């Protein structure tokens, strides 16, 4: 058994081979050899030769595991108000029947013939560094031939999702990588639909739960594949990135083989795995020495050059604590680009000096807004909360909602910004703001509706017909609103609420309405002109924007204080 293990592990195999050759040559030391010994055994000399160390990890290694993994499944959406239909004969039906039989579901064929169910395809993407228990959004599609007419109000039943590849002209599936379930939100709910095509397409927000950790690593280039080089690079990484596993200090890097180093995700970078990999590859391999100060001086000069500052900041972040004075000096630059790169690196070193420059960058520069907010998300300083709250008054809606989303995801504001749980369907937030009133709807990750500022009531003169049998009528005597819902096969439901948008959304859940109903109601109200305030869907800051240095005002994108037409339903 031990012999088999050694044969399967290239790292140990190389060590064992080295020992065998060393013993055959009559040597007593593995690494301390003389030239006479090497000339007598050139094979051993070639094997033991250690490559010259590179300046940075990225010169010797490339990332592994940074590609997203696409997963698929075939499933059933049920609880449809007779808008489903029998699953027609197809490869999808055969796949679903096989899955249902595997899970011992009784009478699967009969179940698939009901009109309150629909066969659907489920798709998802597992990001790099994902852990067991993380959740992902899902895309829902119906097969090309389907008798289902509308998935609104449906529920995706438990689905096992796998990664699939075509190998040797056959589809091969992995083990189960995620379990999917949850309420379906159709595209027609937020986009509208005249011909009905979008009613059978949709999503399930955070509906997929990942079942396995995704491993990250570094693959050494051929010229650097050696036991000692793999160990040296891992040691350099662990000198910078480590955490306490219970009572034991543990580095994030482990040299598994002479050409592969496995990486754990450091807790500080849990929400930005790509940043961690970039910084790890910017770490110097040589141990700290008198040359470190020379390197700091060189990088400090590069921080004054816009063309080199971004990479210099990453290298300084890779150096860790010794680089803090250099970054603090750079964050005082009058150039907004140089100031941002330095502040971003300081944020991941958890330095308070990063807060104000990053808040300023989020307010004024669209190209830096998304990375600035990401850097602030996990900083362990209470002043971050005060800075983010200032963004809630920004004239730019994406800045406001970006600041809110960052606050919502922070642990220290989890309770103060809890919002109102509307019967488990979604959360409603009412956020004070000095900016113009607006209504924001989330279509990713978290089902939520955010009311910024003093949102006006709907302008209902007599009544308003909403989606799914919902009617809102003004009660003349009290000035309140009466919400009614009429559905075939169900008892009529009624609720009387205050004449406010928040009151309508609360009453909607009282009559059995879900998140899709709330979104459809807001969209219809805006289209008919009875919702006066701005309505936007997912106006989050965009990543990968370009910063243009040649503009006279230094802006990369004009920011007029509002969202783009693509983000807003006006």
N, C-alpha and C positions, 0 to 999 in steps of 0.2 A: 504493500500500500504506500509506504514512504517512497519507494523507488518510482512508482507511478506518478505521485505528486510532483516529484522533482523533474520528471520528464515533461510534465505538462506546464511547468513554470519556467519560462525562458530565463528569467532573472537568476533563479537558483541554478538552472542548467549551466549557465555561463560560469557561475562561481565554481560549480563542481568540476566542469571541464578544466578550468584554470588550475584547480587544486591537483587534478590528475596529471596535467602536463607538468606542473611544478614538481610533483613527486617523481615523475619519470625523469626529469632533468636533474634530480638530486639537489634541488634548492631547498632552503630552509625559510625563505622569506617570500611572500607573495608579491610585494611591490618594490622592495629595496633590492634591486638587481644591479649587476655590473655588466659592462659592455661585452665581456668575454662570454658570459652566460647567454646573452642575447644572440651573439654571432653563432653560437653552437646550436641554438634552437630558434630559428627565425619565425616559426609558426607561433611559438610562445611569445616572442617579442611583439608580433603583430597583434596578438590577442590582448596583451597587457598594456599596449600603448593607449594612454588616456588622451583624448582630444584636448586641445587648448580650450579653456573656458571662454565662452562668448561674453561680451559686455552685458547684454540683456538677455533675459529668458527667451524673448520672442525670436532672437537670432537662431536659437537652437531647437525651438519647439513650436508646434502649431496646435490650435485648440481642437479638442475632441468633445463631441456631445453638445455642440452649440446650435445644431439644427433642430427646428421644431419637428415633432412627430405627428403626422396626420393619422387620425383614427376614424373608424367607420363602424356602423352597425345598422341593422334592420330592426324596426320596432313597431309598436302599436300605440297609436294615440286613441284614448277612449274618452268617455263622458261627453261625446259630441251630441248636440241636439238634432239627431237624424241628418247631420250634414256629412257623415262618413260614407262608407260604402264597402261592399265586399272587396276583398283583396283579389284582384284578377290574376290568373295564372301567369307566372313570370319567374325568373331566377330569384327575385327578391322574396316572393312568396315561399319558394322552396327553402331559401336560407332561413326565413323566419320560422317555418314549420320545423326545420331541423333543430333550431335553437329552442323552440317551445317543447319539443319532445325530449331534448336533453335535460330540460329543467322540469320534466314530468308535469306539464300543464295539461289538464284533462280536456278532451274534445277540442283540440286546437283548430280543426277545420271549421267546426261550427262557430267558434269564437270569431274567426276571420270573416264570416259571412254577415255579421251584424252591421246595421246602418249607423250605430253610434260609435263605431270604431273605424280607424283608417290605418292602412299600412304606410309607413314612412321610412325614409332613409335618414340616418343621424350621422352628422359629421362633427369632428372636433379637432383641436390642435393642442398638443401637450408641449408647453414651452421648455426650453433648456433649464436644468436645475430644479425641475418640479419635484415635489415630495408627495409621498403617500398622504392622502387626505386633502390635498389642494383641490380647488374646484376650477372648472373652466366653462366657458359658454359653449353652447351647442347650436349647430345649424340644422334645421328641419326641412326636408324636401319630400315631396310625394313622387312616386315613380312616374315616368312619362304617360303611362296609361293608368288612370285612376278614376273611380267613380265618386271619390270624396270631393265636396264642393267648398268646404270651409273648415279650417282647424281651430277657429276662434273658440276659446273656452275649453279646449281639450287638455288632457293630461298625458304626458309621455310616460308609459309604463316602464318599469325597470328594464334596462337594456345593457347588454355586455358589449363593450366596444373594443375593437382590436385594430392593430396596424396590419395592413394588407399590402402584399407585393406580388407581382407576376414573375414567377420563376419557372423555367422550363415549360413555358406555355400554359401554366396553371396558376391559379390564385392561391397564394400561401398566406395563412393568417397567424398572427402572433398569439401569445396568451392574452387573457383579458387585461387591458391596460387602464380601463375606466368603467365605472358604472354610471349610467345616465338615467335621470328621471326628473319630472317637474312639470309645471304649467307651461303651455305653449303660448308664445306671443307671436302673432302673425305679422307679416310685413304690411298687410292691409290695415292693421290697427293704427300704424303711424304714418303710412304713406298714402292711404286711400287706394281704392281699386275699382275701376269701372268694369273691367272684363272678367274679374274673379281670379286671375292668375296668381295674384299675391296672397290670396286667402288660403292657399294650400302650401305656402312657404312661410317659414318663421324661425324662431329661435327659442331656446330655453336658457335663461340667464343663470349662470353658475350651476347648471344642471348636471355637469359631469364631475364625478369624484375620482381622482387619480388613485390607482391601486398600488403603484410601485414607484420608488424613488428613481429619478433619472441621474445617472452618474456623469460627472464631468471629468475631463482629464487633459493632459498634454501629451502629444506624440512627438518624440524626439526625431529630428531630421537624421538621415542616414549617417552623416559625417559626425554626429554627436552621440550615436547609440553606444553607450558603454555603461557598465555598472556604476563606476565612480562618478561619471557625469550625471546620470540619473539621480544618484544620491545627493550630489552637490547642488543640483537645481532644486530638489525638494527641500534641502536644508536652507537654501537662500529664501525660498518662499515661506517656510515655517518660521524663520526668524522675523518675518514681517507679519504674517497672518497666523494667529493661533487663538484658541478659545478654551474655556474650562469645561471639560466633559465630566460633570459631577465635581470631583475634587482634584482631577488630573488635568494639567495643561496639555493640550494636544494641538499640533499643527494641522493645517488643512491639506497638506500634500503628503502623499505616500508613494514612494517609488515601487511600483508593482513589478516592472520588468526593466530591462536595460533600455527600452525604447518607449516606455509608457509610465506616466505619473498620474495617479488618481487624485482628484481634488474634491474636497467638501466645500460647500458654500459657507463662507464666513457670515455670521449673524448680521453684521452691519450691512452686508450686501444682499440680504435675503430677497429684497424687492428689486434688485438691479444686478442680475447675474452677469449680464453682458459687461457691465462696468468692472466687476470683479475680475473677469477673465482678461480684460484689457490691461488693468493695473498689474495683475500677476505677471503678464508677459512683458511689462515695462520694468520689472524688478532686475537689479543688477545681480549677477551670479557671484562675483567675488565678495568675500566677507568684508565687513566694515573695517576700514583702515584709515591711514592718513590721506589716502586717495579720495575718501568720501568727501572731505572738505573741498578738494579741487573740483569734484563732480558737482557739488552744491553750488559753487561759484559759477561754474559753466552753465548749469541749468538756470540759475538766477539771471544770467545775461540773456538766455534764450527766452525767459519770461517777458522780456522787453520787446521781443520781436513777434508781431502778430502771426507770422507764418510758422513760427516754431513753438509758440506759447502753449498750444493745446497739448502737444506731445510732451513738452517739458513739465507741464502740470501733472500729467499722468506719471511720469518718472518720479517727480517729487512726492506724489501720493504713495508711490511704491516704496520710497525710502522711509516713509512713516514719520515718526516724531522728530528726527534730526532735520527734516525739511520744513518744519512749521515756521521758523523765523523767516526763511526765504519766501514762503507763500504769504505770510502776513505782510511782508514788505511789498510783494507784488499786488496784493489786494488793494493797496493804496493808489494804484495807477489811475490816471485820469482817463485812460482808454477803456471804454466799457467792455470790450472783448477780452482784454488782458485781465481786467478786474474780475470778470465772470469765471474764467478758467481757474484763477487762483482761489476764488471763493468756493467753487465747486469741489476742488480738491480738499480744501480746509473742512468743508462740510462732512466729507467721508472720513476725515480725521477727527470729527466731532468737536470742532473748534467754534466757539461762539462768534469769533470775528467773521465767520462766513454768513451769518444770518442777514444782516442789513443789506450787504451787496446782492445777495440772492433774491431777497424780496424786491429790491429795486430793479433787478434784471427781469423778474417776473412781471413787474408792472409796466416796464418801458420797452422791452425787447422781445417780440414774438419768437424769434429764433432761439432764445435762451429760456423761454418760459417753461416748457415741459421739463427739461433737465434740471432747472433750478428747483422746481416743485418736487421732483423726484429726490433730489439731494436733501431737501428739507424734511422729507416725510419721516425719516427714522432718526433724526438728530435728537440727542438726549439733552435738550435745553428748553426750559419753560418759555424763554423769550421767543422761540420759534412760533408758539401759539399766538402770541401778541402780534407778531409780524404777519402771520397768515390771516388773522382777523382783519388786518388793515386792507387786505386784498378784497374783502367782501364788499367794500365800497367802491371798487374800481369801476370806471365806466365801461370797460371791456367785459362782456359777459363771459368769455372763455377764461379770463383771469379770475373773475368772481367764482365761477363754478370750479375752476382748477384749484383755487385756494380752499374752497369748501371741501372738495374731494380729498385733498391732502389732510385737512383737519379731521375729516370723518375717518380716515384710515389710521390716524395716530392713536396710540394706546392711551395717552394722557387726556384725550378729548372724547374718548369713546362714550363716556356716560353723560357728559355735559352736552354732547351733540347727538344724542341717541335718536331724536326724531320721534314720530308717532307711528307705532306699529298698527296698521289698519287691518286687523283680523288676519294677520299672517300673510297677506297678499303682497304688500309692499310697504315702504316707509314714506311718510310725508314729513318734510322739513319746512319750517317757516323761519327764514333767516332775515333778520333786520339788515337793511342796506340803505345807504344814502343815494345809491345809483337808481336809475329808472327801474320800475318794477318789471319783473320777468318771471316766467314759468319755465322750468327746465325739467325735461324728462330723460331718464337714463335708459339706454338701449343695450348696455353692456354691463357685465359683472353684477351690479346690484340693482334690483328693481326699486326705484325711488323717484319721487317727484319733489322738486325743491321750489318753493315760492320765495323769491327774493324781493324784499321791500313790501310796500303797501299795494298788494295786488287787488285790482278792482273786482267787484262781483260781476257775474255774467249779466249781460243786458237782456234779461228775459221780460218781454212785455206781458205775455199771457202764458205761453208754454213753449217748450223746446223738446223736440223728439231726438233722442240720442240713439246709441247703438243697442242691439240685443234687446229690443222691447222696452227700453228705458224712456220714460217721459218725465220732464221736470216742469211743474206748474207753480206759478206764483199764487200764494194764498193771500187774497185781498185783505182779509180782516187783520191778520197778524204781521204781514210783510215777510213772512218766512216762505220757504220753498217746500213743496211736497214732491218727493221722488217716488215714482211708481215703476214697477217692472212687471211686464206681462210675458210669460213664456208658456208655450204649449206643453202640457203635461205636468206643469208645476203650479203651485198655489201663487196667486198674485202677492207681491210684496210691496210694502209702503214704508216710507220714512219721512219725517218732517224735520227740516234742518234750518240753520241760520242762512240768511242770504249772503253767503260768502263762498269763494272758491274752495277754501278749506272745508267748509261745512258741506258743500256738494260732494266732495271727494269722500268725506267720512260717510255721508248718507248713502253713497253709491255702494260701499261695502256692506252696509246694513241690509240692502235689498239683494245681496248676493253677487254684486259686481266684482270683477277681478281687475288685475293690473291692465290687461288688454282693453277692458271696458273703459277704464279711466283715461287711457291714452287716446282711444278712439273718440271719446266724448270731448276731450280737449281739442283734438284736431278738427272735429266737426264744428265746435264752437268758434274756433279761430277762422275757419273757412266761411262760416255764415256771418262773421263780424260781431258776434256777441261776446267774444273774448277780446278785450281792448289791448291788453298788455302783450308784450313779446312772448312768443312760444318758441322754444328751441329744443332740439333733440341732440343730446350728447355734445354740447359745445366745449369739449375739453381741448386744452392746448395740444397742438400737433407736434409729433416728434420729427426729427430729421429735416427741420427747416434750414434754409441756407442763410448765413449771415454775410451780407454784402458790405465789404469794407470801403468800396469806392463811393458810396452815397455820401453826400455832403453832410447829412444829418446823422450818419452812422447807423440808420435803421436798416434792418434786413428786409422787413415787410411792413407796409403801411398798416397801422392799427388804428382804425377810426372809432374804436370804442365799442364796436358791435361785432357780432359773429358774421361769418360769411353766409351767403345765401344757401350754401350746401348744408349749413348747420341749423338753419332757422326756417320755421314754417310761418311765413308772414302772410 
